[in-house]
Amino acid sequence: MNRRFLTLATAAVAAAALTACTAGDRSAPALGSQPKPSGSAAAALPAATIELWHGFSADSEVKAFEDAVAGFRKKFPQITVKLTKGVQDDQITQAVRGGTAPDVAASFTTDNVAQ
């Protein structure tokens, strides 16, 4: 898979996920509400599948995360995002060390950033 594509797609999924997790007193604009420029980069990306692990397990948390990914899927329909919920940091670390890490993993602690 093209490394540049994977980097862009990973950044887009992470941004969508993190946007869903921000708190504030004003509501964010609806996903996809901005006009799409002609010849946008989104249309130029090839079809791909991204595996994303996250630690959310409560129904409301999982729904918020899935809603954020749904916005990403709407903008990038050619990219399939396979979500795995309830993944703990030690599982992420073990997968990285074992060479079986997902494309994107959302860690709940800052201790794993350097690792």
C-alpha positions in Angstrom: 0.0 0.0 0.0 1.3 3.5 -0.8 2.8 4.8 2.4 1.7 8.4 1.6 -1.8 7.3 1.2 -1.8 5.3 4.4 -0.4 8.3 6.3 -3.1 10.6 4.9 -5.9 8.2 5.5 -4.6 7.5 9.1 -4.5 11.2 9.8 -8.0 11.7 8.5 -9.5 8.8 10.6 -7.6 10.0 13.7 -8.8 13.6 13.2 -12.4 12.4 12.7 -12.2 10.3 15.9 -10.6 13.0 18.0 -13.1 15.6 16.8 -15.9 13.4 18.2 -14.2 13.3 21.6 -13.8 17.0 22.1 -16.0 18.8 24.5 -17.3 22.3 24.4 -20.3 24.5 24.9 -20.8 25.1 21.1 -21.7 22.3 18.8 -19.4 21.5 16.0 -20.5 21.9 12.3 -22.1 18.8 10.9 -19.7 16.4 9.2 -19.7 17.0 5.4 -21.3 20.4 5.8 -18.4 22.2 4.1 -18.6 22.5 0.3 -16.3 20.1 -1.5 -13.8 21.8 -3.8 -13.7 20.5 -7.4 -10.9 18.0 -7.9 -10.6 17.3 -4.2 -8.0 15.0 -2.9 -10.7 12.7 -1.4 -11.8 11.6 -4.8 -8.2 10.9 -5.8 -7.5 8.4 -3.1 -7.6 4.7 -4.1 -9.8 2.1 -2.5 -8.4 0.7 0.7 -9.2 -0.9 4.0 -8.0 0.5 7.3 -8.0 -1.4 10.6 -8.7 0.9 13.6 -8.6 -0.3 17.2 -9.9 1.8 20.1 -10.6 1.4 23.8 -14.1 2.7 24.0 -16.5 0.1 25.3 -19.6 1.9 26.7 -22.4 2.0 24.3 -22.6 5.8 24.2 -18.8 6.1 23.6 -18.8 3.4 20.9 -21.7 5.2 19.1 -19.9 8.5 19.2 -16.8 7.0 17.8 -18.8 5.1 15.1 -20.6 8.3 14.2 -17.3 10.1 13.7 -16.0 7.2 11.5 -19.3 7.4 9.5 -18.5 11.0 8.7 -15.1 9.9 7.4 -16.7 7.1 5.4 -19.1 9.6 3.8 -16.2 11.8 2.8 -14.0 8.9 1.7 -16.5 6.2 0.5 -13.7 4.2 -1.2 -12.0 3.6 2.2 -13.3 0.8 4.4 -12.7 1.3 8.1 -12.7 -1.9 10.2 -13.3 -1.0 13.9 -12.4 -3.1 16.9 -13.7 -1.7 20.2 -12.5 -2.3 23.7 -8.8 -2.7 23.0 -6.6 -2.1 25.9 -3.2 -0.4 25.7 -1.3 -3.6 26.5 -3.0 -5.3 23.6 -1.9 -2.4 21.3 1.7 -2.6 22.6 1.8 -6.4 22.2 0.5 -6.2 18.6 3.1 -3.6 17.7 5.9 -5.6 19.2 4.6 -8.8 17.4 4.3 -7.1 14.0 0.5 -7.5 13.9 -0.6 -3.9 14.8 -3.6 -2.3 13.1 -3.2 0.7 10.8 -4.6 3.0 13.5 -4.8 2.5 17.3 -6.3 5.0 19.7 -4.4 4.6 23.0 -6.0 5.9 26.2 -2.7 6.8 27.9 0.1 9.1 27.0 2.6 6.5 28.3 2.5 4.6 25.0 3.2 7.6 22.8 7.0 7.2 22.8 6.8 3.4 22.5 
